[in-house]
Amino acid sequence: MSLTEARFHDLVDATQEKLEDIFDESGLDLDLESSAGVLTVKFENGTQFIFSRQEPLRQLWLAAVDGGFHFDYDEEEKRWVCDKSEELLGEMLHRLALKQAGAELEFDAIDGHSDGNRE
């Protein structure tokens, strides 16, 4: 039931690439830094999102102004789900980007809405 290490890394890599694309295409003045599996998004106001992988737990972690959040991958639904609130990664990022940086961003691609199967 658990993700293999290789599958986990592939999923996190793909998710981080999608995130970079969304932030790159946002038109916002921000800095993106990807190093050693950690993606840091620095907003113009100095706040940031930090995405990291927690390999032993097979989780994607997000650090934001509101705190730290841990996401498990739902293989059936093809999306990352917060282990505490069950909020989807894209939904949380939309909410946090608005609150933290006043940025209205769409993260549908992160929650499995762009795998060729349109709604």
Secondary structure, 3 states (H helix, E strand, C coil): CCCCHHHHHHHHHHHHHHHHHHHHCCCCCCEEEEECCEEEEECCCCCEEEEEEEHHHCEEEEEECCEEEEEEEECCCCEEEECCCCCEHHHHHHHHHHHHHCCCCCCHHHHCCCCCCCC
